[in-house]
Amino acid sequence: MKNRNILAIGAHPDDIELGCGGTIRKHVLNGDKVCYVVASLGEKSGDADRRKSEVMAAAKLMEVENVHFLNLPDTMIMHDGDTVSLLDEHIKELEPEIVYVHSPKDFHQDHANIAKSTLSASRRMKNAILLYETPSTTIEFRPAAFSDVSEVFEDKLRCIGEYVSQNKKEYMEKEAIIGLAKARGYTMGVEFAEAFEVARLFRW
């Protein structure tokens, strides 16, 4: 199935690539129309303009042309009516068949709140919602769907490599990213995989 509308939502720059970058690359290669929504520029972890340029550079490598920024305050994203309304606008406009977003089971309040707000904003949509894994997801994260990203894993790594301002963080180390992908790949018998909780699934 091609030409589907796909929406990937991240609380900060680099969240989408870390959580579902390989799966997004597969969608692009399949001919699907992918849109990014980045809620915050992550200004508490670096210059906002630089972080925005890193998002755009990574999206260009991924061949994702449609990128939107909500400009919500880093570390202070709320699950409230305003956030739900912002996300609701993008969801209604794109009418995505699949939405990728954080799991609510995440220690980072921005991740958890953007996940909850996305679920609320999707309440009337007949779409699949898959919740991706990040370095701050809790042990309660229970994946039920796995995506084989073996053939596109180098693309994922290259996109993550665009986030130079964050490369001192442990979770951005190549070995950490490879290790998690290998562990998830072992579950489904492939070299590299990404894992998702399923909030709602009609077809994928």
Secondary structure, DSSP 8 states (H G I E B T S, - for coil): --S-EEEEEESSTTHHHHHHHHHHHHHHHTT-EEEEEEEE--GGGS-HHHHHHHHHHHHHHHT--EEEEEEE-TT----SHHHHHHHHHHHHHH--SEEEEE-S-BSSHHHHHHHHHHHHHTTT---EEEEE--TTB-TT----EEEE-GGGHHHHHHHHTT-GGGTTSGGGSHHHHHHHHHHHHHHHTSS-EEEEEEEE-S--
